[in-house]
């Protein structure tokens, strides 16, 4: 991890993002559509504001010794399937770190990167983690983070107290294909769950289109 990345303090939306991973209350979230932020990926063709998935529904989960890692690709074609509040929180997270992301992009050659939201949760006290070891395999190629933007204070200590959460935005080279199976590996553990999650994602895409048509969009 670069020294520069470690100086970032808690993002004002990080708490919202973490909370969105918790099970919803008995009351249903309002699915009122809202104006979507500009789609810079040119891949998202779905309208925002009609999704019903929670962050946990699209999170890749890995459990190395002493902690839980959750990784969510911030691709527009994926996060537009989330509930309006969750979608807005992830968009705000990217917007609040836009300057840093642009700086990393310039340093890495100017190509638009792939962004992921990653959280680490401690199952036991003093659980250690090595942030730069989170590797995504796509199309037979391994992608390692270009940089990491911490969202919580203490991320640079690379250790967790029991029940503590640390989170960050991960910046990867822009060649990860989230529409095909991925393998995510961290500290000797790996997950291939994305292939199954894609089935859920495709079902939700169809539902979002149907809801939008019904609403006259």
Secondary structure, DSSP 8 states (H G I E B T S, - for coil): --TGGGG----TTHHHHHHHTS---SS------------SSS---S-TT---B-HHHH-EEE--TTEEEEEEE--HHHHTTB-HHHHHHHHHHHHHTHHHHHHHHHHTTS---EEEEEEEEESSTTEE--GGG-EEEETTEEE--SEEEE-STTGGG-EE-TT-EEEEEEEE-TT--TTS-EEEEETTEEE-THHHHHHHHHHHHHHHHHHHHHTT-
